[in-house]
Amino acid sequence: MILTGLGVIIGAILIYLVVIIFFPVLSVPSQPIHKAKPEQEQVPPKCRNDVTFTVEETTVRAWLYLPREKSTPVPCIIISQGFGGTKDMQICESYALRFVDAGMAVLAYDYRHFGASDGEPRQLFSIARQVEDLKAAINYVRNRKEINSDKIALWGTSAAGGYGLIIAAQDPHITCVLGQCPALDRHEDSKLALKREGIWFFLKLFVHAQRDKGRSRFNLSPHKIPIVGRPQTLAVLTAPGAFEGYAKLVSPDFENSVCARALLTFGGHNPIDYAEDVQCPVLLQVCEKDNLVSEASYKKTADILGEYAEVKKYPIGHFDIYEGENFEKAVNDQITFFKKHFGI
């Protein structure tokens, strides 16, 4: 009986090793987003400075935007991009320049493993790591003489829309937090995706996540899957309109892939779990036709935040807030919010 049990266990381990980790056929078709580079190299704005800081001995590269001709330290907004996003997305600079024009500094950075920042393997998404990156970014700007260390705001969008809550719950010196079309409750968001995609879709993702995790244990090359894909394909995000939404926003250097083990980390650091400890103003910008983050999540979060929460609703989809009139409405609401709480 014992030998039979051991045989079953050994057999399962062998299947895991041979089929899940090493079997080369277990791959996912890539879905590259082709975006032409500008014919002429764009000249960076004069207010933008290349800066670096380190997290656990890994270099993080960032852009620090400073208002010109300011003789006293200024408030600073730290911008955290969504899932797979990088600071060279044009929309990131669009926000930054508007904030600078309003008299505020901005730090936009690339998470470790993404964009211009160091970190191996490339395209490794980890909420825990990204929260640590944000903490390091805060520490960096607080030590800049141009920045008023008592006036730091956290700006996050989409997957990073709740990072500010996680930080503010632990750092009482954060002035205010903004979440734009934010992922606030990953359990509710998962229910939304499960209803749309079905259980079989998630089982397939789980197998690929285990393959990547297993390969990492043997120090093998990472197993990657697309960040975003068209409906009925295998990718982390396959909601209708998601692929087209990314295609409009990303830079020509965007890599549409992520280490599949990321899917095993989505349950940790759930922003809504930190909301009760937040004691600073929070602006939640909600896209009412959003098909990536759940309506229930922001309602629950706002209820927990109570008097600290301000909710702005826009009758648009998840990616609509980044362009045209919707961008103008959203960014103007943001500037009003930041100036109010910075006292400028």
C-alpha positions in Angstrom: 0.0 0.0 0.0 2.8 2.4 1.0 4.8 1.4 -2.1 1.8 2.0 -4.3 1.3 5.5 -2.8 5.0 6.3 -3.3 4.7 5.1 -6.9 1.8 7.5 -7.5 3.7 10.4 -6.0 6.8 9.7 -8.0 4.8 9.3 -11.2 3.1 12.7 -10.5 6.5 14.3 -10.0 7.8 12.8 -13.2 4.8 14.0 -15.2 5.3 17.5 -13.6 9.0 17.5 -14.6 8.7 16.0 -18.0 5.4 17.4 -19.3 4.9 20.7 -17.4 8.5 22.0 -17.1 10.5 20.5 -19.9 8.0 19.5 -22.7 8.7 22.0 -25.5 5.3 21.8 -27.2 3.7 23.5 -24.2 4.0 27.0 -25.6 1.7 30.0 -26.3 1.5 31.8 -29.6 3.0 35.3 -29.3 0.8 38.3 -30.1 3.1 41.2 -30.9 1.8 44.7 -31.0 3.5 46.4 -34.0 3.9 50.1 -33.6 6.1 52.1 -35.9 8.8 54.3 -34.4 8.7 58.0 -35.2 10.8 58.9 -38.3 12.6 61.6 -36.2 13.8 61.1 -32.7 11.6 63.0 -30.3 13.3 65.7 -28.3 12.6 65.3 -24.6 10.9 68.2 -22.8 13.4 70.5 -21.0 11.7 69.8 -17.7 12.5 66.0 -17.9 15.6 64.6 -16.2 17.0 61.1 -16.4 17.5 59.8 -12.9 18.1 56.4 -11.2 17.7 54.8 -7.8 18.2 51.3 -6.6 16.0 48.6 -5.1 17.8 45.6 -3.6 20.9 46.5 -5.6 18.9 46.6 -8.9 18.9 49.9 -10.8 15.5 51.5 -11.5 15.5 54.2 -14.2 13.1 57.0 -14.0 12.2 60.5 -15.4 11.9 63.4 -13.0 9.9 66.3 -14.3 10.5 69.6 -12.5 8.7 72.9 -12.9 11.0 75.6 -14.1 12.0 78.6 -12.1 10.8 77.4 -8.8 12.8 78.8 -5.9 11.2 76.6 -3.2 10.6 72.9 -3.0 7.5 71.7 -4.8 5.0 68.9 -4.3 5.6 65.7 -6.2 3.3 63.1 -7.8 4.7 59.6 -8.4 3.3 57.9 -11.4 2.9 54.1 -11.4 1.9 52.5 -14.7 -0.5 49.6 -15.2 0.2 46.0 -16.1 3.2 45.8 -18.3 3.3 49.6 -18.8 6.5 51.6 -19.0 7.3 55.3 -18.6 7.9 55.8 -22.3 4.2 55.4 -23.1 3.2 58.8 -24.6 0.2 59.0 -22.3 2.5 58.8 -19.2 4.3 62.0 -20.4 1.0 63.6 -21.2 -0.1 63.4 -17.6 3.4 64.4 -16.3 3.5 67.6 -18.5 0.1 68.7 -17.3 1.0 68.3 -13.7 4.3 70.2 -14.2 2.4 73.0 -15.9 0.3 73.2 -12.7 3.4 73.6 -10.6 4.0 70.1 -9.4 7.0 67.8 -9.9 6.5 64.2 -11.3 8.5 61.0 -11.0 7.7 58.4 -13.6 9.6 55.2 -13.3 10.0 51.7 -14.9 9.4 48.8 -12.5 12.3 46.4 -12.1 12.3 43.8 -14.9 10.5 46.1 -17.3 11.4 48.9 -19.7 14.7 50.7 -19.1 15.1 49.4 -15.6 17.4 46.4 -14.7 16.3 43.1 -13.4 16.4 39.5 -14.6 14.4 37.7 -15.9 12.9 40.3 -18.1 9.1 40.8 -17.9 8.8 39.4 -14.4 5.6 40.8 -12.9 5.3 40.7 -9.1 2.9 42.9 -7.1 5.2 42.6 -4.1 8.2 43.7 -6.0 6.4 46.6 -7.7 5.1 47.9 -4.3 8.8 47.8 -3.1 9.8 49.8 -6.2 7.2 52.4 -5.4 8.4 52.7 -1.8 11.9 53.2 -3.1 10.6 55.9 -5.5 9.0 57.7 -2.6 12.3 57.6 -0.6 14.1 58.9 -3.6 12.0 62.0 -4.2 11.9 62.7 -0.5 15.6 63.1 -0.6 15.7 65.5 -3.5 16.2 69.2 -2.6 13.8 70.3 -5.2 10.9 68.3 -3.7 8.8 69.2 -0.7 9.1 65.9 1.2 5.9 66.6 3.1 3.8 66.8 -0.1 4.0 63.5 -1.9 1.0 62.1 -3.9 0.7 58.6 -5.4 -0.9 58.2 -8.9 -1.7 54.8 -10.2 -3.7 53.4 -13.1 -5.4 50.1 -13.9 -3.4 47.2 -12.2 -1.4 49.8 -10.2 -4.4 51.8 -9.3 -4.5 50.3 -5.9 -0.8 50.5 -5.1 -1.3 53.9 -3.5 -3.7 52.4 -0.9 -1.2 49.7 0.0 1.5 52.3 0.6 -0.7 55.0 2.3 -1.9 52.4 4.8 1.7 52.0 6.0 3.0 55.5 5.4 1.0 58.2 7.2 3.0 61.0 5.5 1.5 60.4 2.0 -0.5 63.5 1.2 -3.1 61.9 -1.1 -3.7 59.0 -3.4 -5.3 58.7 -6.9 -6.5 55.5 -8.5 -7.6 55.7 -12.2 -9.8 52.9 -13.5 -8.2 51.0 -10.5 -7.9 47.3 -9.7 -8.9 47.4 -6.1 -10.1 44.0 -5.3 -8.4 41.2 -7.2 -10.9 38.6 -6.0 -13.9 40.6 -7.5 -11.9 41.2 -10.7 -11.1 37.5 -11.0 -14.8 36.7 -10.7 -15.5 39.1 -13.6 -12.9 37.4 -15.7 -14.1 33.9 -14.8 -17.6 34.7 -15.8 -16.4 36.0 -19.1 -13.7 33.4 -19.9 -14.9 30.2 -18.1 -13.0 27.8 -15.9 -11.2 26.0 -18.7 -9.4 29.2 -19.7 -8.0 29.7 -16.1 -7.0 26.0 -15.9 -4.9 26.5 -19.0 -3.3 29.7 -17.6 -2.6 27.8 -14.3 -0.7 25.1 -16.2 1.5 27.7 -18.0 2.1 29.5 -14.7 3.2 26.2 -13.1 5.5 25.6 -16.1 7.2 29.0 -15.6 7.5 28.6 -11.8 8.9 25.1 -12.2 11.5 26.2 -14.8 12.6 29.0 -12.5 13.3 26.4 -9.8 15.8 24.8 -12.2 17.2 28.1 -13.3 15.9 27.6 -16.8 14.7 30.3 -19.2 11.3 31.8 -18.3 8.1 30.6 -19.9 6.2 33.6 -21.1 2.7 34.3 -22.2 1.2 37.5 -23.8 0.1 40.3 -21.5 -2.8 41.1 -23.7 -4.5 39.2 -26.5 -7.5 39.1 -28.7 -10.7 37.4 -27.4 -10.6 33.5 -27.5 -6.8 33.5 -27.4 -4.5 32.7 -24.5 -3.2 35.8 -22.7 -3.5 37.3 -19.2 -6.0 39.9 -20.5 -8.4 38.9 -23.3 -11.4 41.1 -22.7 -13.0 42.6 -25.8 -11.2 45.8 -26.7 -8.2 45.1 -24.5 -5.7 44.3 -27.3 -6.8 47.4 -29.2 -6.6 49.5 -26.1 -3.0 48.5 -25.4 -2.1 49.0 -29.1 -3.1 52.7 -28.8 -1.2 53.3 -25.7 2.1 51.4 -25.7 5.4 52.6 -27.0 7.1 51.0 -30.1 9.4 49.1 -27.8 6.6 47.5 -25.8 7.1 43.8 -25.3 3.7 42.0 -25.1 4.8 39.1 -22.8 5.1 38.4 -19.2 6.6 35.5 -17.2 3.6 33.2 -16.6 4.4 32.7 -12.9 2.9 36.2 -12.4 -0.6 34.5 -12.4 0.4 32.8 -9.2 1.0 36.2 -7.4 -2.2 38.0 -8.2 -3.9 37.1 -4.9 -1.4 38.9 -2.7 -1.3 42.5 -1.8 -5.0 43.1 -2.4 -5.5 46.9 -2.2 -9.0 46.7 -0.6 -7.5 44.8 2.4 -5.4 47.9 3.2 -8.2 50.5 2.8 -9.3 50.6 6.4 -5.8 51.8 7.5 -5.6 54.7 4.9 -5.9 58.1 6.5 -5.4 60.5 3.6 -7.7 61.7 0.7 -8.2 59.2 -2.1 -9.7 60.0 -5.5 -11.1 57.0 -7.3 -11.8 57.6 -11.0 -14.2 55.0 -12.2 -15.0 54.0 -15.8 -18.6 52.9 -15.6 -18.3 50.6 -18.7 -15.1 49.0 -17.6 -14.8 45.3 -18.4 -11.5 44.7 -16.7 -12.1 45.8 -13.1 -15.3 45.2 -11.2 -17.9 47.7 -10.2 -18.3 46.0 -6.8 -14.6 46.6 -6.0 -14.7 50.4 -6.0 -18.0 50.5 -4.2 -16.7 48.3 -1.4 -13.4 50.3 -1.2 -15.1 53.6 -1.1 -17.4 52.4 1.7 -14.3 51.3 3.7 -12.5 54.6 3.1 -15.5 56.5 4.1 -14.9 60.3 4.4 -11.4 59.9 2.8 -12.9 58.7 -0.5 -13.9 60.9 -3.4 -15.4 59.0 -6.4 -15.6 60.4 -9.9 -17.5 58.4 -12.5 -17.1 58.6 -16.3 -19.6 56.8 -18.7 -16.7 55.2 -20.6 -14.7 52.0 -21.0 -11.4 51.1 -19.3 -9.1 52.4 -22.1 -11.2 55.4 -23.1 -10.0 57.5 -20.2 -6.6 57.9 -21.7 -7.5 59.9 -24.8 -9.4 62.8 -26.2 -12.1 64.6 -24.2 -12.1 61.8 -21.6 -8.4 62.4 -20.9 -9.1 66.1 -20.5 -11.9 65.6 -18.1 -9.9 63.0 -16.1 -6.7 65.0 -15.9 -8.4 68.2 -15.0 -10.2 66.4 -12.1 -6.8 65.1 -11.1 -5.2 68.5 -11.1 -8.0 70.0 -9.0 -7.7 67.1 -6.5 -3.9 67.4 -6.2 -3.8 71.2 -5.9 -6.5 71.1 -3.3 -4.7 68.7 -1.0 -1.2 70.1 -1.7 -2.6 73.5 -0.8 -1.3 75.2 -4.0 
